[in-house]
Amino acid sequence: MLLCVGRRGFHNHEILRPSYVEISRFIRDVNALSAPRRSNGQSSSRGHTLSRRLHYSHRSFQDVPSKSPEANLFDTYKSSLSFSSATHEILNLERPDFPRQEVVLHGYLGSRTDLSKNLYFVPLLSKDLSHSIQIVSSAKSIGGREHLAHKKLRSLDSNTPVVVRGLLKVREPAASKDLGDIKKIKTQEVELWDVQPLNEFPKDIIITPETVFSPEYRHLQIRQDKKLRDALAFRSKTAAICRDILSKDFGFTEIETPVLFKSTPEGAREFIVPTRRRGMAYALPQSPQQFKQILMASGISKYYQLAKCFRDEDRRADRQPEFTQLDLEMSFASGKDVMECIETLVRRLWNDMLDIKLPSPFLRMTYHQAMSTFGSDKPDIRVGMPIHRIGHLLPAGLIRMVTSLADPVLEVMLFQLGANDSNPGTTRKFVNDFLDSPEGSQFNDNIDGGPGIFVYNTKQPMQGLGPFGFEAAEEIERLLDPEPGDLIVLQARKNEDFHGGSTMIGNLRLALHRAAVAQGLIPAPQGFEPLWITDFPLFSPSSASEPGQGGAAGLASTHHPFTSPKSAEDVDLLLSDPSKVTGEHYDLVMNGVELGGGSRRVHNAAMQRYIMEEVLKMTPERVQEFSHLLEALRAGCPPHAGIALGFDRLIAVMLGRDSVRDVIAFPKSGKGEDMLVKSPSEMSEDVLKTYHLRLREEE
């Protein structure tokens, strides 16, 4: 852990106390420097060099009782405005052959070790808190006078930002350990000549290795946790590589699009920004989608940006109301062109940042294949556990036991708990405990029926598969090839087309796997497995919770209303059966996480209007809100396609972090609040009046 300090600083870590040999060597050096040296009547140039001093203001350290607190404050602050530039960075002083020389260093004081009142040792931490070097302070200066810097050092607390001036010299390599995550410079040390504090570190802030700072102190979380700082640096380097590849290798142009937009029914709820013009408001963009399509109609062939996006969604796990997208669009292009570009980019990122080679090309799977085989539109294929449809072989009595649906689909999967020939009793206990837990309750309470649980046991009649009957039991054994102790799960669902992101058995598949990993019964999956999910339905049933574009057809765009049908046959289905239309929509998935999604767009204004008015049954007022886009498409817009990668989630997946909050400097909480700055904040009456707003009474 980085910066793990107590009231005095880094006292919780092992700090090397100077040996008597070091002390003796230090005293000899001071005596040698104190002795006058003359040569032909001239002062020694070496002694002259070592006696030079930078000029610092010491007014703030003098005791001036007559001054007011305000005067002392002003003097102290003024003394911190002017300070010498660093001659070296601490992390660059690691070379053992570094010449003996005067240095000026910037950094933070660590915990001081007082060998006596006349001799102090204190680590000076680098500006980025990655390295430290030992500072040696003596009470007596060359010539035997009292050393003012020694007195000043005694008055300063750990974590104080300082400028240190002194003599860099070789020391015997230290055998002590590093200061936690801070690497020691073990072959050099600095004899203190002067120290200038640039601020204070308050005594009421106590940091120890056990300290866990709440989000209200995000600045201290970042300062204390090296992993957080490393993640932010990793994020910066990744963004630079993305820019380099897209600009230089693919010829994209980085273009910023407006953040103050207008409200349009793309699908998600928006954040509204009121203005002083009565009744007028901006909306923050859900994505740059409409602007980038307008750019395609503007003669920009390849656009990209790292864009801020905003969605006022119900709080879901690991979602942020504001997030960053790597957004791009290509004219005269199809989805195939975009996927090839993104594969090159992602492979390069994994290679350059992680030294990992991803497969080429990425695996591709249709939406229907993903939902039927893994019960998810973003499957983690490392987990295995494919799902099979088996209902046609099951006896009616067993079907009635697992569901009350009249014409259900029955699906089965195999879950192996550990190695082959595992104990059936262990498996039974695991699954019973899981289903009795809060996480398992949703599966027991499933309105389509709870899961049927069977443990394969060679010591029981029909290996524990008696309820399946002989024919279905034989098919189960042929299909799943179970071993003793394996878990066989049977689940029912409605006999209808897939829609949404997962099925109940797909959710159960992941939940069982997570629980077994958490209990140490099976290892966590390793590596990276990218894949494309393609051929999503263009439209999905709308609902009260997912109103989509607010049309009257009972349908909503699965992606957004600008996605194109995939083929000529799909265009014809717009007339006869829109629910059967496949869209040219593709998602990039890595280890069960959706990294991004894109599509080929509708580039014809008349077709775009037809989808809005005749298929989605949007009101004329709603359609009119897209008039700017329709006008741009009408001006001979070429075919175009694009994608948006969730940049926060991309970084989290690359680093193996469970939450995007661990890769964002100042994230929002699960309630959408910034606990550090206390936003959102309550609007005052003056603000409400300025923006012509009035709060409605709660119903």
Secondary structure as UniProt FT lines:
FT   TURN            7..8
FT   TURN            11..12
FT   HELIX           20..34
FT   STRAND          38..39
FT   TURN            40..41
FT   STRAND          42..43
FT   HELIX           45..50
FT   HELIX           59..61
FT   TURN            65..66
FT   HELIX           69..81
FT   HELIX           90..93
FT   TURN            96..97
FT   STRAND          101..109
FT   STRAND          113..116
FT   TURN            117..118
FT   STRAND          119..125
FT   TURN            127..128
FT   STRAND          131..138
FT   TURN            142..143
FT   HELIX           148..154
FT   TURN            158..159
FT   STRAND          161..170
FT   TURN            180..181
FT   STRAND          182..197
FT   TURN            203..204
FT   TURN            209..210
FT   HELIX           215..217
FT   HELIX           218..224
FT   HELIX           226..244
FT   HELIX           245..249
FT   STRAND          253..254
FT   STRAND          272..274
FT   TURN            278..279
FT   STRAND          281..283
FT   HELIX           289..296
FT   TURN            297..299
FT   STRAND          302..310
FT   TURN            317..318
FT   STRAND          322..331
FT   HELIX           335..354
FT   STRAND          363..366
FT   HELIX           367..374
FT   TURN            381..382
FT   STRAND          387..389
FT   HELIX           391..393
FT   HELIX           396..402
FT   STRAND          409..415
FT   TURN            420..421
FT   HELIX           424..436
FT   HELIX           438..444
FT   TURN            447..448
FT   STRAND          452..455
FT   TURN            458..459
FT   HELIX           461..464
FT   HELIX           466..468
FT   HELIX           469..480
FT   TURN            484..485
FT   STRAND          487..493
FT   HELIX           504..518
FT   TURN            519..520
FT   STRAND          530..534
FT   STRAND          539..541
FT   TURN            548..549
FT   STRAND          555..557
FT   TURN            561..562
FT   HELIX           568..576
FT   HELIX           578..580
FT   STRAND          582..583
FT   STRAND          585..590
FT   TURN            591..592
FT   STRAND          593..601
FT   HELIX           605..610
FT   HELIX           611..615
FT   HELIX           620..624
FT   TURN            625..626
FT   HELIX           627..634
FT   TURN            635..636
FT   STRAND          640..646
FT   HELIX           647..655
FT   HELIX           660..663
FT   TURN            670..671
FT   TURN            675..678
FT   HELIX           685..690
FT   TURN            691..692
//
